[in-house]
Amino acid sequence: MLIYFSSPSPTTTTTTTTLAIKASHYYGWYWKTKVKYSVVFSAIQLFFNRIIGSLNHYGSFYHACGSYGS
């Protein structure tokens, strides 16, 4: 076991290296995509929050007027 760990076989090293390279590529792509989409998502979320906020504002205003009227 110790001998295996101290001198791993070439195939294990190659596989590990390939996996590490693939992982780093995927990680880089993931971060680029995540940043890109998080910016878009934040803009959409802000837009919807503004719409919902204004609807809530008008809703409460309408409700207040309705209760005063009745």
Secondary structure, DSSP 8 states (H G I E B T S, - for coil): -HHHHHS--HHHHHHHHHHHHHHHHHHHHHHHHHHHHHHHHHHHHHHHHHHHHHHHHHHHHHHHHHHHH-
